[in-house]
Amino acid sequence: MAQLWGGRFTKETDKLVYNFNASISFDKRFYEQDIQGSKAHVMMLAKQGILTDDEKQQILDGLESIRKDVENGKLEITEEYEDIHSFVEANLIDRIGDAGKKLHTGRSRNDQVALDMKLYTRSEITALQGLVVDMLRELLAIMKDNTETIMPGFTHLQKAQPITLAHHMGAYFEMFKRDHMRLKDIYKRMNTCPLGSGALAGTTYDLDRAYTAELLGFDGPTLNSMDSVSDRDYLIELMSALSTIMMHLSRFSEEVIIWNSNEYQFVDIDDSYSTGSSIMPQKKNPDIAELVRGKTGRVYGALTSILTTMKGIPLAYNKDMQEDKELVFDAIDTVKGCLALFTGMLATMKFNKERMLESCRHGFTNATDAADYLVNHGVPFRDAHGIVGKLVLYCIDKKIALDDMSLEEYKEISPVFEEDIYDAISMETCVNKRNTIGAPGPEAMKKVIALHEAYLEEC
């Protein structure tokens, strides 16, 4: 068993204990980060005169050879090693001899794993930001093409008022924009370097931690060595942000599933993002949307898990913190996959504009505008509300829409109505006259789309 800590012990660790303690099965994905951090550390040690230039070069060459051999499959990361740090150091010593034993000078596995996790997480946040931007670009493209596509807006899953598809997609643009901003905030807040913190109390070696941080692209070194090795706040923040992304994707998935149903038929999901039934030949199922909705729970689980793990841990490092990895890895992989698949589904989805408009016309979505018509003709709003309620009851009884009533029928309920009621309650009028910023009217949407384009240009 390849271990870094055998000197204190007089008997070998029980095999079951060793396997339970080991992390190589999952932290092997850190091999690039571990080598990257080791390279920066050895360059700093040489700069400070702790290593000679010759030792530095031997170690750097040895580390690079390990990286290349792992990458091209010549060197396998096996479970004979306790963790990725043991793997890298043991192979380095095998390749370059005693110089390799000096790599660990001035650092602990505690600050080493803290660094590896930060480097990995930072890279994954960048990848996640890119996927969210892809989603935002697709949403904006749909918005631009559908500023005049009228559809019903819903509250309580009941048809409420007419809006446009652009306006509806714009709501999701706002959600994913906030997600993008959250990821950006987390990256900035976590971007300090823990390397050089040692086990918890720093080191007596004359390390230049600011130089190491600079080499690794951090804004600077962490300022408390105890917090450096025991901080998992950035992972909790990330899991929270990922849970919010999945919540947004799940809400969106639910709407796609409803819109795809026989009763709505608002969308047609492309065959490449659908599946069929093994027994019912007519079925075309929205499986991607359903799976995204279903996978939301496992990301929530990762957040709950890490919060529970961290809630009772005293300073500084404790082995419990090893539990920060597997579920975090899974959550990141899950969200990346869901974002990519959902964006692809959205890009290939067809919208049934005629069906949306027809649904809008037969759901009394223009009832509020009929009330506003009365108010604009001097009727107090509360009275107008009651009059339109009677109109709706009349239409339900007759199985017609407000647009289908004759002027005589309108006047029987209120003499205030005139011929211009039909223009006032047309779907186009209902949408087009709503032009306060944030509303679905064309002038408002034009301004919002311009703001969204400006935001994406800066991403």
PyMOL commands that set and color helices and strands:
alter all, ss='L'
color gray80, all
select helices_A, chain A and resi 6-8+15-21+24-47+53-71+84-96+98-101+109-145+165-190+209-215+225-230+233-259+271-273+287-310+319-324+326-348+353-361+367-376+381-398+402-404+407-413+421-424+427-432+442-457
alter helices_A, ss='H'
color red, helices_A
select strands_A, chain A and resi 150-155+158-164+267-268+350-351
alter strands_A, ss='S'
color yellow, strands_A
deselect
rebuild
show_as cartoon
